[in-house]
Structures are given as structure tokens and as C-alpha cells.
């Protein structure tokens, strides 16, 4: 599946529950605002903690996207501790990560909850990085595709425009563990996700929708991974908190 025009790459940095205001200012001003890459080839986003979104928006220059790590599945109201898509949009945030494995496993977000959040965020005009992935036991049992199908099937009715969604395949066993799927393993699964899009929507949607990989991505392994035809970029965790995140961005920007 060689494209004459490659899908627009996407590299996202998920900072999770990390960072101070001083860290935020240093990394954005001294590294990310200065990294040289071709915005016509790759979009770059960072996702700081929600309390730092305003600061990040004011500091980010050029084409750097500031994305939220999560949002609620309903609007404003009596939902203590929640951040709604309405509030994010009003703040000027245009992207949000939904369905991350830590939200699913640590906070009990079911496929149905993720689908509800996805629908609401899209209706409010946000773009979404939709995370899917299997546990190690599921990978070893050979049920990876079945798990991903269930996660994706739940979201079918939530999406009217797939150009607003980037799918992030993140094998849970590779997140923060130092383990990474081999390029061949990642490509096989990314190709399955693309086939799901083709079977459930159309070949054209499958062709243009971006599917990125996440799971212990670093500046040393990203080069081999990005060579795979169905890997359109990365969602980066720990490495996005380091200056090496710039090297990942540059590697993707210069990918063939």
C-alpha cells in the first residue's frame, strides 16, 4: 500500500500527570518552538496536564498543537472534577486524547464510555486522538484483533467525519514498560485497524485516516517503526518529556 501522497504524519506527546510551570516553559520555548520540521508533512501536539493548558497555549508557537488528555462525556453542569469539551473549546484547545489505556484500566472507562466521550467531543468541534490497545494476556492469547474490534465497534456511531480523528494503537503491554512492539508486529496490527475502517466505512476513509503507534516510542526505535506503511506517526509518553522528543519529530518529518 504505497501512497503517491503520504498521509499527513502526526506526532503527539502525552505528558500525563507530569510537569511544572517551569518545565513547561523550558521545554516549549527552548525545544519545541525551535525544532525544525516540515508542518506540511507532520502535525505535532503536546498534551500537558489540564491545569497547564492555558500556559501551553500562550507559549506554543508556529504549528505546535496543544491537546487535552481527556474530557467528560457530557456538557457543563454539576460534575465536580470534570472538564467538558465545551470548556476546552472555549479555552482554545482543538484536540483531545480519549480512551487511553490508563483511563480505561485505572478509572474504569468502558468502551461505551469512550464512545460517548468521542461523540460529544466531536460534536463540540474538537479533533480526537482515539486510543485503542490490548493487554499482554490478550496478545498472548491471540485475541488482539478481537479486542481492538470491540473497542472500535463501540465507536462506529460516534464518528461522522474521520478526518477529525486520529486512531492511536497502543499495546498496553508496551506503555511505559520499555517493551515495544516490533515493526512487524505494529504493522500487522495497524493494517488490521485500517482493514476495519475499510470494512465498516469505505476504502477511501481507510486510505486517508491516520493510524499512529504508541508504546515506549523513543528516538532510537522510531526510525524503524515509521518505515511501516500503516504507521502514520506516534503517540509518545515518557520520551515526550525530554529534549529527545525533538529527535522523534525530526525523524518522522524526514521519513520517506
N, C-alpha and C positions, 0 to 999 in steps of 0.2 A: 504494500500500500504506500507507494512513493508519491508524494504530492508535488505537483509543479509549484504550487504556492503552499508553503508550510503553514499550519495553524499558528496563530499568534501565541507564542510561548507565554507561560505565566509562572512567576516565582513568588511565592508568598512566605513571609516569615511569621511564625506563630510564637509570640514571646511568652504565652501562657501567664502564670502568676509570678512574673519576674520584673525587675527593673525599678529604678528610682528616677526622679526627675532629672538628676544629674546624668545618669546613664543614658536616658532617652535623648537628652540634648547632645551628648557627646557622640553617640552612635549615628544619629540622624545628621547632625551638622558636619561632623568630621569624616564620616564614612559614606553613608548612603546618599547624601546630597552631592557627593563628589565622585561616586563610582561612575565609570564610563560604560555605557551600554546603549544599544540601539532600541529606543522605545517603539520603533516600527516593527521590531521583531519580538520583543518581550515586555510584558507588563510586570511591574514589581509592586508588591504590597507588604506592609508590616501590620501586625496586629498586637498592639500593646494592651495592657490592662485597661479596662473601661475608664478608670479614673484618669488615665493619661491620654485619652483620645483627643481632647481639645488641644493639649500641648503639642501632641504629634501633628495634628492638622496645621497648627500655626508654624511648626518648624519645617515640615516637609516641603521640598521644592521640586522643581522640574516635573517629572511624571510619577513621583512616588505616591502610591495609593495607601491610604490609612483605612484599615478594615477592623471591624469589631470582632471579638472572639465568640460572640454569642448574642442572641436576643430572645425575647419571650415570644410566645405564640399567640399573644393577644395584644390589644392596644393599651392605652394608658388606663390607669384605674388603681384599685386597692390591691396591688400586687407588690408587697414590700420586698425590696431587694432585687427586683427585676428591672431590666432595661428594655424598653419596647422598640420596635422598628421605627415607630413614629418619632421617638426621641433621637434615635441615631440619624434618621433622615434630616431632622431639624438641625442637628449639630453639624451636618455637612458630611457625615460618613456615608459612603456609597456602596461599601462591601461589608459582608459579614460571613464568618465561618459558622456553619451549622453541622450538627451530627458528629462532632469529633468524638473519638472513642472514649476520651476521658469524661465527656458529658454523658455518654451512653452508659459507661460502666460505673463511674463514681456517683453520678446524680440520677441514675435510673431513667434516662431518656429512651423511650421505646422508639421503634420505627415510626409508629403513629404520631408520637410527639414531635419527632424530627420533621415529619411530613407537614404537620400543622404549622410549625415554625417557618418552614420553607415557603409554604403558600402565603403566609401573612407577610413575610419579608419581601417576597417578590411583588405582592400587591401594593406594598408601600414604596416600590421603586428601587429597592436595594438589589445589588448583584450578590450572588451567593456562592461561596466555596462549600460544596456539599461533600462531607466526608463519609466514606464507607470503608469497611475492612473487617477481616476475620481474626478470631483468636488463634493462638498456636494449636490448640487441640482440634479446632475446626480445620485448619490447614493440614494437620497430620491425618485427620480422618477423611480427607479428600472432599470436604463439603464446602470449600471456599466459594465456588460459584453459586451454590445454593444459598449461602449466607448473603452474598452480595445481591443476588436476585431478590431476596426478601426485602433487603434494605431499599433497593431501587424500586421494586414494585410498589412499595408503600408511598413512594413519592410521585408516581406516574400522574396522578390527577392534580398535583400541586403546581406543575410547571406548564405554562403556556408558551413560553419563549426560552428555548435552551441557550440562546446567545447570552442570557443573563446568568447562566450557571456554569461554573467550573466544577467538575467532579474530581475529588481528591481520593484516590485509592491509597489507604494507609493500613497495611497489615499490622494489626495491633501488636503482634509479637516483635515487630521491628521498631516500635516507637519508644525512643529513649533507652533502648537496650544495647545499642551498639551493633546489633544484628541488622542486616539489611538484606532484602530480597535480592537475589542475583539478577542481573539484567534480563536473563531469560525468564526467570520466574515472574518478574514485574511485567515484562512484555506480554507474557501469556495471559496474565490476569487483566491487564489494561485492554488487551484485544477482546477479552470476553465482555468487558463493560461496553466497549464500542459495539459489539455484536448485539448486546441488549438494547442499545439505543436504536440500532437498525431494525431489529425485530419488533420493537414496541412503538417506534415513531416512523423514521424513514432513513434511507441510506444517506440522504443529504444531511439530516441532523446528525447522524453518526459521524459523517465526514468532517463536519465543522466544529462539533462540540469538543472542548478541551478537557482532556483527562490527564491529571497530573499525579505524581507519585510522592508519597511521604513515608518516612520511617528511617531514622538515623541517616538522613542525607547529609553529606559533608562535601567539602571542596575536593576531596580525593576520590570519591566514588561517583560524583555527579556526572563526570565526563562520559563514563561508560553507559550510565543509565540514560542520558539524554539522547544517545545514538539510536535508541529503540524507537521504532516508527510510531508507536501508540503512546509514548510518553511525551507529553506536551509541556513539561516543567515539573516543578516541585512545590510541596508544602513543607517547609523546613522548620524544625523545632529548635533544639539546643544550638545548632550552628548559626541560627539567625541572630543569636545574642552576641556573636563575635564578629570581629572585622572580617573573618573568612567568609561571611555571608556575601561580601562584595565579590569574592572569587567565584562563588556559585553563580551569581548573577552574570558575571562576565563570561563564564563558561557556557551558559545557556545562550547568551546573546551571540556568541561566536559559533554555536553549533551549526553543523551542515544542514 
